[in-house]
Amino acid sequence: MERYDDALLSYDRSLALDPNWVDAWIGRGVVKDVQERLPEAVKDLETAIRIAPENPDAWYYYANSLGRIERYDDALAAFERVNKLESQSLEGWMDHADLLMNVKGVDAALKKFREGEMVHKLNAKFKYRMVSYLLRAGREQQALLELEEALMADHASHTELLEHYPKRPTSRKCSICWSFTADELQAPNIPTRPAKPREDGLTMVMDKGMSLRQAEDLVDASGHLVDIVKIGFGTSYVMPRLKEKIKLFHKASMRVYLGGTLFEAFIARGMFKDYQKLLDDLELDTAEVSDGSINLPHAEKCKYISTLAKDRTVLSEGGSKESGILISPPSGCA
């Protein structure tokens, strides 16, 4: 649930009290970036940099905003500043390399990754991204060597890398590099999983506040495995770019619903119709009805379920978030 105007008002008031509050300038710039008010965002972030020229967050968001208005040279220079000010920032190096990939090609991106490798040599996520670039450049042998290092650093997460492999080429130069692609990696005695959309064997994951970029990574790495995404608790109320994230999940054939705690917040305020309007506005065909943090009579809970079930799939859970409360076996809803 976006409340960008309220956020901007809050930042305006903060800056009226303290015009040199760097975090407020950065926050206001980020909100304007999300609202596509990019020239204004750049101006606010430039102000933050003038006040605190050594602030890596200001430079990071400044670089991203510059890239979005296609001021690529300035954006790349800003990312260079980020890398120097906060060399431990994994996102700073990877976003820098991604921009280089889009603007100057894979060789430039790989060169930047080599620089970042001095800091993030044992970071598997960093390695996986580098391997994906090497594969795009057709350097299979080099990619295999990097993959081996990545697996040594983080063997349990090796499947993340496999999702970055392109489809098998019709003519391959390196047979060993393609000896265990995602399509060929099969474990014995494991039933074949049906393709999406599935009716059984569903996998649900909880989003507890992922950024849009992290959501994109989830879709890229595990989109074929995930069927349902729950925007956990009441995080959707303060989550920026919520509609963009929901559209991203829907495009990947993932059903999305809001955490039951948000439903309870609406019910506690007598705002059930407003909750229905929110679901319509977000174009959600799935909803959760719960009573984990409020006292909700069973008959009333069933009424909410029946109403929502007229045009949505409704999920419900039993139990309380408060210890010591005993829950009787449910009798079900008619």
Secondary structure, 3 states (H helix, E strand, C coil): CCCHHHHHHHHHHHHHHCCCCHHHHHHHHHHHHHCCCHHHHHHHHHHHHHHCCCCHHHHHHHHHHHHHCCCHHHHHHHHHHHHHHCCCCHHHHHHHHHHHHHHHCHHHHHHHHHHHHHHHCCCHHHHHHHHHHHHHCCCHHHHHHHHHHHHHHCHHHHHHHHCCCCCCCCCCCCCHHHCCCCCCCCCCCCCCCCCCCCCCCCCEEEECCCCHHHHHHHHHHHCCCCCEEEECCCHHHCCCCHHHHHHHHHHCCCEEEECHHHHHHHHHCCCHHHHHHHHHHCCCCEEEECCCCCCCCHHHHHHHHHHHCCCCEEEECCCCCCCCCCCCCCCCCC
